[in-house]
Amino acid sequence: MNSLIDKYNIPGPRYTSYPTVPYWDESTFSPEKWKSSVIKSFNESNSGEGISIYIHLPFCEALCTFCACHKRITKQHSVEVPYLESVLKEWMLYLQLFNEKPKLKELHLGGGTPTFFSPQNLKTLLQGIFDTVEIAEHPEFSFEGHPNNTTREHLQTLFDLGFRRASFGVQDYDLKVQKAINRVQPFENVKNVTEWAREIGYTSISHDLVYGLPHSNWESMALTIHKTLELKPDRLAYYSYAHVPWIKGVGQRGFDENDLPSGEEKRRLYEDGKKLLEELGYKEVGMDHFSLEDDELYKSMISGDIHRNFMGYSSSKTQLMIGLGMSSISDSWYAFAQNVKTVEEYQKIVEEGEIPVVKGHVLNEEDLSIRRHILNLMCQLETTFENKDAIPELENAFDMLQEMERDELVEINHNQIKITEKGRAFTRNVAMVFDLRMLRNKPETRIFSMTI
């Protein structure tokens, strides 16, 4: 396995989209093209599956030095109301594009720290959106909560508004690791929010664990997994730490890079962590995720309904996902668009009556085809090409896969590719074989985290 790590541990995307953000063609994108793609997608899907909304709530009271999210660090809670008013105004701009009331199937509050905001302010925001939509029959509403500041009132307020999924960032219970990433949170805080959520009635609780953080080792991660299992969350995200300080700047340089485990050590953290989680009753779902068998995420993988987007894995899909808030990314299936990345510019553009997108990508027919196959690989670990001759470069991709087949990472049967159990850890590498935009324009500088 170590030789495979040496061979395949290279920079690569996580494939929450295809094309990936560094390969968006901004020369063919415009706000008008984005609006047209939203209208097209809405007209095709609203009466059926409905739409999703992602709301980016960027404020945090302290900087976690492992975080690669777009955020604003402040202890001034006076920022809450003006920001939420801008989010509602942005949503009203999207409503003007629709010819009927949207049917809301999924909604996710991400950050930053959504629970930075008071329960009352979150209620005002959400009620402002709910008053303009039809709620789907079985909606999926979820949020990310910080165990140190999520109160029982937060949980009850969101539950009363229809939320049934809560995700809590744990990362690692080892105090030395927590201090290195400036995220000290006692087990007792995680226990409290998890038990409160269960008592209130949440049906799916997720914990995020991160391996490969500074000072992380198997002893600390085994402790973290066993402590997590005391609370038995329904889902677990078991992420590899993405060290990308050249993109995110000073935040990820809050520790000595020599404190990070090697690729070989990270591989052990993944392999032994996966083995322990499976021994304790969890099933691996797609890449980086685990769930209990009775959770909807696992069921959706078995049924083939699992989906992957900018929010990660979801047990259902919608063709149209509207991202609201600073730096949010939207997906109409036919195009992607990202909002401006500072709070001030975001609020200014919204006040001027414009949807605040700053860049995006309109997918061509080739993009749409490759996107489907990469999604299949990321979600189902297999895909079938009905006519790979339609894209001549795919023949080269199949040639590249033969080496992976010799390494027992994939199985190739004519036009079908299956990722083996041994190859799961290298799913990103398999997807990269089909990333034609990256292969045609290989980066001269490092822009992605390592795949291992």
ZAMARGU-4260 file (C-alpha; in steps of 0.2 Angstrom, whole numbers, plus 5000, padded with zeros to 4 digits):
<rodrens>
0) 5000/5000/5000 | 5014/5012/5004 | 5021/5011/4986 | 5003/5015/4980 | 5003/5030/4991
5) 5020/5036/4984 | 5013/5033/4967 | 4996/5041/4968 | 4998/5054/4982 | 4997/5069/4970
10) 4987/5086/4971 | 4970/5084/4965 | 4952/5091/4966 | 4938/5084/4978 | 4926/5085/4964
15) 4911/5094/4972 | 4909/5100/4954 | 4915/5097/4936 | 4923/5107/4929 | 4931/5111/4946
20) 4932/5130/4950 | 4950/5133/4944 | 4945/5127/4927 | 4929/5137/4925 | 4929/5147/4908
25) 4925/5164/4914 | 4927/5171/4896 | 4910/5163/4891 | 4901/5167/4907 | 4890/5182/4911
30) 4877/5186/4924 | 4864/5186/4910 | 4869/5168/4904 | 4868/5163/4922 | 4850/5170/4924
35) 4845/5161/4908 | 4852/5144/4915 | 4843/5147/4931 | 4826/5150/4922 | 4829/5135/4911
40) 4833/5123/4925 | 4819/5130/4936 | 4806/5127/4922 | 4812/5109/4920 | 4813/5104/4938
45) 4802/5114/4950 | 4786/5106/4947 | 4794/5089/4950 | 4809/5087/4962 | 4809/5106/4967
50) 4824/5116/4971 | 4838/5117/4984 | 4844/5133/4993 | 4862/5134/5002 | 4864/5149/5013
55) 4882/5154/5017 | 4883/5162/5035 | 4901/5168/5036 | 4904/5174/5053 | 4915/5166/5066
60) 4920/5172/5083 | 4937/5164/5082 | 4949/5158/5068 | 4951/5139/5066 | 4968/5138/5058
65) 4964/5122/5048 | 4948/5130/5040 | 4948/5133/5021 | 4931/5141/5021 | 4927/5159/5016
70) 4923/5168/5033 | 4924/5184/5043 | 4931/5184/5060 | 4922/5195/5072 | 4914/5196/5090
75) 4902/5210/5085 | 4885/5202/5083 | 4878/5219/5076 | 4883/5212/5059 | 4869/5199/5060
80) 4854/5208/5055 | 4861/5218/5040 | 4869/5203/5033 | 4853/5193/5034 | 4843/5207/5027
85) 4855/5206/5012 | 4852/5187/5010 | 4833/5190/5009 | 4835/5203/4996 | 4846/5192/4986
90) 4833/5179/4987 | 4820/5191/4981 | 4830/5194/4966 | 4830/5176/4961 | 4811/5175/4964
95) 4809/5188/4950 | 4816/5175/4938 | 4803/5162/4942 | 4786/5160/4934 | 4778/5151/4949
100) 4781/5148/4967 | 4797/5138/4970 | 4795/5121/4978 | 4809/5120/4991 | 4815/5102/4994
105) 4832/5105/5002 | 4840/5119/5012 | 4856/5120/5021 | 4864/5133/5032 | 4883/5132/5031
110) 4897/5143/5036 | 4907/5151/5044 | 4897/5147/5059 | 4878/5147/5057 | 4875/5146/5075
115) 4885/5163/5077 | 4868/5170/5073 | 4854/5171/5087 | 4840/5159/5086 | 4828/5173/5083
120) 4838/5181/5069 | 4839/5163/5060 | 4820/5162/5062 | 4817/5179/5054 | 4828/5174/5039
125) 4820/5157/5037 | 4803/5163/5039 | 4806/5176/5026 | 4811/5162/5014 | 4797/5150/5019
130) 4784/5163/5016 | 4789/5164/4997 | 4790/5145/4994 | 4780/5129/4994 | 4788/5116/5005
135) 4790/5099/4997 | 4782/5084/5005 | 4798/5077/5012 | 4810/5091/5014 | 4828/5090/5019
140) 4833/5105/5030 | 4850/5104/5038 | 4863/5115/5047 | 4881/5116/5053 | 4882/5119/5071
145) 4898/5124/5082 | 4897/5113/5098 | 4904/5128/5108 | 4890/5140/5104 | 4875/5129/5098
150) 4861/5131/5112 | 4846/5121/5115 | 4836/5136/5109 | 4845/5136/5092 | 4841/5117/5090
155) 4823/5119/5096 | 4820/5135/5085 | 4827/5126/5069 | 4817/5110/5073 | 4801/5120/5074
160) 4805/5127/5057 | 4807/5109/5049 | 4825/5105/5052 | 4829/5087/5055 | 4847/5086/5051
165) 4861/5093/5062 | 4880/5092/5058 | 4893/5096/5072 | 4911/5100/5068 | 4922/5089/5080
170) 4938/5087/5070 | 4949/5079/5084 | 4947/5077/5103 | 4965/5077/5106 | 4969/5093/5116
175) 4986/5096/5108 | 4978/5095/5090 | 4964/5106/5096 | 4976/5119/5102 | 4986/5119/5086
180) 4971/5122/5076 | 4963/5135/5088 | 4948/5124/5090 | 4947/5119/5109 | 4930/5111/5112
185) 4927/5098/5126 | 4919/5082/5123 | 4905/5088/5135 | 4900/5101/5123 | 4898/5089/5109
190) 4889/5077/5120 | 4877/5091/5126 | 4872/5097/5108 | 4870/5079/5102 | 4859/5073/5116
195) 4849/5089/5115 | 4846/5086/5097 | 4840/5069/5100 | 4829/5074/5114 | 4821/5087/5103
200) 4818/5075/5089 | 4831/5077/5075 | 4832/5061/5065 | 4849/5062/5058 | 4864/5069/5067
205) 4882/5070/5059 | 4899/5073/5066 | 4913/5079/5056 | 4930/5072/5060 | 4946/5077/5051
210) 4962/5066/5050 | 4979/5073/5046 | 4979/5089/5056 | 4995/5095/5065 | 5001/5083/5078
215) 4987/5070/5073 | 4992/5052/5075 | 4983/5035/5076 | 4982/5035/5095 | 4973/5052/5095
220) 4962/5048/5081 | 4957/5031/5088 | 4953/5040/5104 | 4942/5053/5094 | 4933/5039/5085
225) 4929/5029/5101 | 4923/5045/5110 | 4912/5049/5095 | 4905/5032/5096 | 4899/5035/5113
230) 4887/5047/5105 | 4883/5036/5090 | 4880/5049/5077 | 4869/5043/5062 | 4882/5050/5050
235) 4901/5054/5050 | 4911/5063/5038 | 4929/5057/5040 | 4939/5070/5030 | 4957/5071/5025
240) 4964/5088/5030 | 4966/5099/5015 | 4982/5109/5017 | 4981/5124/5005 | 4989/5139/5013
245) 4994/5146/4996 | 4975/5148/4993 | 4968/5153/5010 | 4983/5163/5016 | 4988/5166/5034
250) 4974/5156/5042 | 4982/5139/5038 | 4999/5144/5043 | 4995/5145/5061 | 5006/5130/5065
255) 5023/5122/5059 | 5020/5112/5043 | 5033/5099/5050 | 5019/5095/5063 | 5008/5088/5049
260) 5008/5069/5047 | 5016/5062/5031 | 5007/5054/5017 | 5010/5037/5023 | 5004/5042/5041
265) 4988/5050/5034 | 4985/5034/5024 | 4986/5024/5040 | 4974/5036/5048 | 4962/5033/5034
270) 4964/5014/5033 | 4964/5011/5052 | 4950/5024/5055 | 4939/5016/5041 | 4942/4998/5048
275) 4937/5004/5066 | 4922/5013/5060 | 4916/4998/5050 | 4919/4987/5066 | 4908/4999/5076
280) 4894/4997/5063 | 4896/5011/5051 | 4895/5009/5032 | 4907/5019/5020 | 4897/5030/5008
285) 4905/5037/4993 | 4921/5045/4998 | 4925/5052/5016 | 4908/5048/5023 | 4900/5034/5034
290) 4883/5031/5040 | 4873/5019/5050 | 4862/5007/5039 | 4846/5015/5044 | 4851/5032/5039
295) 4845/5040/5023 | 4862/5043/5017 | 4866/5024/5016 | 4849/5020/5010 | 4851/5033/4995
300) 4868/5025/4991 | 4860/5007/4990 | 4845/5014/4979 | 4856/5024/4968 | 4849/5041/4973
305) 4864/5048/4982 | 4870/5065/4975 | 4886/5075/4977 | 4887/5094/4975 | 4895/5109/4984
310) 4887/5104/5000 | 4895/5087/4999 | 4884/5071/4999 | 4866/5072/4999 | 4852/5058/5000
315) 4842/5067/4987 | 4846/5078/4972 | 4838/5094/4964 | 4844/5100/4947 | 4844/5118/4953
320) 4853/5124/4969 | 4853/5142/4973 | 4867/5148/4984 | 4864/5164/4994 | 4876/5174/5004
325) 4894/5180/5002 | 4905/5168/4992 | 4890/5155/4989 | 4891/5144/4974 | 4875/5140/4964
330) 4872/5126/4952 | 4859/5126/4939 | 4866/5109/4931 | 4869/5119/4915 | 4880/5132/4924
335) 4889/5137/4940 | 4890/5154/4948 | 4899/5160/4963 | 4895/5176/4973 | 4908/5189/4977
340) 4919/5185/4992 | 4918/5200/5004 | 4903/5204/5015 | 4904/5223/5010 | 4904/5220/4991
345) 4891/5207/4993 | 4879/5219/5002 | 4883/5233/4991 | 4879/5224/4975 | 4863/5217/4982
350) 4857/5234/4988 | 4860/5240/4969 | 4847/5226/4964 | 4859/5214/4956 | 4862/5196/4959
355) 4880/5197/4966 | 4889/5184/4955 | 4907/5187/4952 | 4912/5172/4941 | 4905/5156/4934
360) 4905/5143/4920 | 4893/5138/4907 | 4894/5119/4904 | 4895/5113/4886 | 4890/5096/4880
365) 4906/5088/4884 | 4906/5096/4901 | 4889/5089/4904 | 4894/5071/4899 | 4910/5071/4909
370) 4901/5078/4924 | 4889/5064/4924 | 4903/5051/4924 | 4913/5059/4938 | 4897/5060/4948
375) 4894/5042/4945 | 4912/5038/4951 | 4910/5049/4966 | 4893/5043/4971 | 4892/5025/4965
380) 4910/5021/4962 | 4906/5015/4945 | 4901/5022/4928 | 4897/5016/4910 | 4901/5025/4894
385) 4888/5021/4881 | 4899/5029/4867 | 4917/5034/4873 | 4921/5037/4855 | 4911/5053/4855
390) 4925/5061/4864 | 4942/5055/4857 | 4952/5059/4872 | 4942/5047/4882 | 4952/5033/4874
395) 4968/5040/4882 | 4958/5040/4899 | 4955/5021/4897 | 4973/5018/4893 | 4978/5028/4909
400) 4965/5017/4919 | 4974/5001/4914 | 4989/5005/4925 | 4976/5008/4939 | 4968/4991/4935
405) 4985/4983/4936 | 4986/4991/4954 | 4969/4983/4957 | 4961/5000/4960 | 4948/4998/4946
410) 4940/4985/4936 | 4937/4988/4918 | 4924/4978/4908 | 4923/4985/4890 | 4915/5003/4893
415) 4912/5000/4912 | 4923/5006/4926 | 4921/5000/4944 | 4932/5006/4958 | 4937/4992/4969
420) 4937/4991/4988 | 4956/4994/4987 | 4953/5008/4976 | 4941/5018/4986 | 4955/5028/4994
425) 4960/5033/4977 | 4943/5039/4970 | 4949/5056/4967 | 4963/5049/4956 | 4951/5039/4946
430) 4940/5054/4943 | 4955/5064/4938 | 4958/5052/4923 | 4942/5059/4915 | 4945/5078/4920
435) 4948/5083/4902 | 4949/5102/4906 | 4963/5099/4919 | 4972/5086/4907 | 4972/5099/4893
440) 4979/5113/4904 | 4989/5105/4918 | 4993/5118/4932 | 5010/5125/4933 | 5008/5129/4951
445) 5000/5119/4965 | 4981/5123/4966 | 4974/5107/4974 | 4977/5098/4991 | 4985/5081/4990
450) 4973/5066/4986 | 4979/5056/5001
</rodrens>
